[in-house]
Amino acid sequence: MRAVVGLRRWRHNPLRRKTDLVEAWVALGALLLLILAVPVIGWISGSLTDGAFRRTIQAQHEERHHTRALVVRHAHAPARVTLDPETSAARDTGRPVIAKWTAPDGSRQTGVVRSAPARIRAGETFPVWTDGEGRLSKRPVDLTTARTHAVLAGLGVASLAAGLVEAGRRLIVWKLNRRRYARLDVAWAKAGPDWGRTGAGS
């Protein structure tokens, strides 16, 4: 980005090469894209992702129903244990139980619930989610999780766009440098035979 600083000075510098001016304008264009376009791209991506998540959440809330299940007895199965990524430790996430719950149409359902609270006892209730036919389903995604994913998507797209802008700038500068070296080789080849001779070029 140092080429941007010297852009005004190079415009009237007799030692300025055409490639120097091109490099400065490319750097200025990349800087403007990073400041103006990249945040807009990230914001648009985040907004689109947030909108998609909101539609998904709305559909999930329309398809899934919240109710409470009554524990009949514990099922003969080991408790579910998962690895907590934050602490790298195993933790008990629930115990399979035989439970009863009411479907949206009012019918009574009985089955194995594998995500009951670990310390729940027979006769106690706990919340579950079901589909329209009363089958157990996962809890709908909450707005906070959806918003977090949308923000991360926006940041990810903005970072990718910034990387592409910088990669494009570096590619152009690399090509300009190759052109400079090619011209320098041609000039050196012309001046090489007379280099160091007394009165050369006079």
Contacts in CASP RR format, 6 or more apart in sequence:
PFRMAT RR
TARGET T0000
AUTHOR 0000-0000-0000
METHOD contacts of the structure
MODEL  1
MRAVVGLRRWRHNPLRRKTDLVEAWVALGALLLLILAVPVIGWISGSLTD
GAFRRTIQAQHEERHHTRALVVRHAHAPARVTLDPETSAARDTGRPVIAK
WTAPDGSRQTGVVRSAPARIRAGETFPVWTDGEGRLSKRPVDLTTARTHA
VLAGLGVASLAAGLVEAGRRLIVWKLNRRRYARLDVAWAKAGPDWGRTGA
GS
1 27 0 8 1.000
1 31 0 8 1.000
3 20 0 8 1.000
3 23 0 8 1.000
3 24 0 8 1.000
3 26 0 8 1.000
3 27 0 8 1.000
3 28 0 8 1.000
4 24 0 8 1.000
4 27 0 8 1.000
4 28 0 8 1.000
4 31 0 8 1.000
6 24 0 8 1.000
7 21 0 8 1.000
7 24 0 8 1.000
7 25 0 8 1.000
7 27 0 8 1.000
7 28 0 8 1.000
10 16 0 8 1.000
10 20 0 8 1.000
10 21 0 8 1.000
10 24 0 8 1.000
11 21 0 8 1.000
17 180 0 8 1.000
19 176 0 8 1.000
19 179 0 8 1.000
19 180 0 8 1.000
22 172 0 8 1.000
22 176 0 8 1.000
23 172 0 8 1.000
23 173 0 8 1.000
23 176 0 8 1.000
26 169 0 8 1.000
26 172 0 8 1.000
26 173 0 8 1.000
27 169 0 8 1.000
30 165 0 8 1.000
30 166 0 8 1.000
30 168 0 8 1.000
30 169 0 8 1.000
33 165 0 8 1.000
34 162 0 8 1.000
34 165 0 8 1.000
34 166 0 8 1.000
37 161 0 8 1.000
37 165 0 8 1.000
38 158 0 8 1.000
38 161 0 8 1.000
38 162 0 8 1.000
38 165 0 8 1.000
39 158 0 8 1.000
41 157 0 8 1.000
41 158 0 8 1.000
41 161 0 8 1.000
42 154 0 8 1.000
42 155 0 8 1.000
42 156 0 8 1.000
42 157 0 8 1.000
42 158 0 8 1.000
42 161 0 8 1.000
43 154 0 8 1.000
45 153 0 8 1.000
45 154 0 8 1.000
45 156 0 8 1.000
45 157 0 8 1.000
45 158 0 8 1.000
46 150 0 8 1.000
46 151 0 8 1.000
46 153 0 8 1.000
46 154 0 8 1.000
46 157 0 8 1.000
47 150 0 8 1.000
49 149 0 8 1.000
49 150 0 8 1.000
49 153 0 8 1.000
49 154 0 8 1.000
50 146 0 8 1.000
50 147 0 8 1.000
50 150 0 8 1.000
51 150 0 8 1.000
53 141 0 8 1.000
53 146 0 8 1.000
53 147 0 8 1.000
53 149 0 8 1.000
53 150 0 8 1.000
54 143 0 8 1.000
54 146 0 8 1.000
56 141 0 8 1.000
56 146 0 8 1.000
57 140 0 8 1.000
57 141 0 8 1.000
57 142 0 8 1.000
57 143 0 8 1.000
57 146 0 8 1.000
60 140 0 8 1.000
60 141 0 8 1.000
61 140 0 8 1.000
63 131 0 8 1.000
63 132 0 8 1.000
63 137 0 8 1.000
64 129 0 8 1.000
64 130 0 8 1.000
64 131 0 8 1.000
64 132 0 8 1.000
64 137 0 8 1.000
64 138 0 8 1.000
64 139 0 8 1.000
64 140 0 8 1.000
65 104 0 8 1.000
65 129 0 8 1.000
65 130 0 8 1.000
65 131 0 8 1.000
65 132 0 8 1.000
65 134 0 8 1.000
66 127 0 8 1.000
66 128 0 8 1.000
66 129 0 8 1.000
67 101 0 8 1.000
67 102 0 8 1.000
67 127 0 8 1.000
67 128 0 8 1.000
67 129 0 8 1.000
67 130 0 8 1.000
68 101 0 8 1.000
68 125 0 8 1.000
68 126 0 8 1.000
68 127 0 8 1.000
68 128 0 8 1.000
69 99 0 8 1.000
69 100 0 8 1.000
69 101 0 8 1.000
69 113 0 8 1.000
69 116 0 8 1.000
69 125 0 8 1.000
69 126 0 8 1.000
69 127 0 8 1.000
69 128 0 8 1.000
70 99 0 8 1.000
70 100 0 8 1.000
70 101 0 8 1.000
70 123 0 8 1.000
70 124 0 8 1.000
70 125 0 8 1.000
71 97 0 8 1.000
71 98 0 8 1.000
71 99 0 8 1.000
71 116 0 8 1.000
71 120 0 8 1.000
71 121 0 8 1.000
71 122 0 8 1.000
71 123 0 8 1.000
71 124 0 8 1.000
71 125 0 8 1.000
71 126 0 8 1.000
72 97 0 8 1.000
72 98 0 8 1.000
72 99 0 8 1.000
72 100 0 8 1.000
72 110 0 8 1.000
72 122 0 8 1.000
72 123 0 8 1.000
73 97 0 8 1.000
73 98 0 8 1.000
73 122 0 8 1.000
74 95 0 8 1.000
74 96 0 8 1.000
74 97 0 8 1.000
74 98 0 8 1.000
74 122 0 8 1.000
75 95 0 8 1.000
75 96 0 8 1.000
75 97 0 8 1.000
75 98 0 8 1.000
75 112 0 8 1.000
77 96 0 8 1.000
77 112 0 8 1.000
77 114 0 8 1.000
79 92 0 8 1.000
79 94 0 8 1.000
79 95 0 8 1.000
79 96 0 8 1.000
79 118 0 8 1.000
80 92 0 8 1.000
80 93 0 8 1.000
80 94 0 8 1.000
80 95 0 8 1.000
80 96 0 8 1.000
80 114 0 8 1.000
80 115 0 8 1.000
81 90 0 8 1.000
81 91 0 8 1.000
81 92 0 8 1.000
81 93 0 8 1.000
82 90 0 8 1.000
82 91 0 8 1.000
82 93 0 8 1.000
83 89 0 8 1.000
83 90 0 8 1.000
83 91 0 8 1.000
84 90 0 8 1.000
84 91 0 8 1.000
92 118 0 8 1.000
93 115 0 8 1.000
93 118 0 8 1.000
94 114 0 8 1.000
94 115 0 8 1.000
94 116 0 8 1.000
94 117 0 8 1.000
94 118 0 8 1.000
95 116 0 8 1.000
95 117 0 8 1.000
95 118 0 8 1.000
95 120 0 8 1.000
96 112 0 8 1.000
96 113 0 8 1.000
96 114 0 8 1.000
96 116 0 8 1.000
97 112 0 8 1.000
97 113 0 8 1.000
97 116 0 8 1.000
97 120 0 8 1.000
98 110 0 8 1.000
98 111 0 8 1.000
98 112 0 8 1.000
98 113 0 8 1.000
99 110 0 8 1.000
99 111 0 8 1.000
99 112 0 8 1.000
99 113 0 8 1.000
99 116 0 8 1.000
99 126 0 8 1.000
99 128 0 8 1.000
100 108 0 8 1.000
100 109 0 8 1.000
100 110 0 8 1.000
100 111 0 8 1.000
101 108 0 8 1.000
101 109 0 8 1.000
101 128 0 8 1.000
101 130 0 8 1.000
101 134 0 8 1.000
102 108 0 8 1.000
102 109 0 8 1.000
103 109 0 8 1.000
103 130 0 8 1.000
103 132 0 8 1.000
103 133 0 8 1.000
103 134 0 8 1.000
104 130 0 8 1.000
104 132 0 8 1.000
104 134 0 8 1.000
105 132 0 8 1.000
105 133 0 8 1.000
105 134 0 8 1.000
107 134 0 8 1.000
109 130 0 8 1.000
109 134 0 8 1.000
109 135 0 8 1.000
113 128 0 8 1.000
113 136 0 8 1.000
116 126 0 8 1.000
117 126 0 8 1.000
120 126 0 8 1.000
128 136 0 8 1.000
129 136 0 8 1.000
129 137 0 8 1.000
129 138 0 8 1.000
129 139 0 8 1.000
129 140 0 8 1.000
130 136 0 8 1.000
130 137 0 8 1.000
131 137 0 8 1.000
194 200 0 8 1.000
194 201 0 8 1.000
END
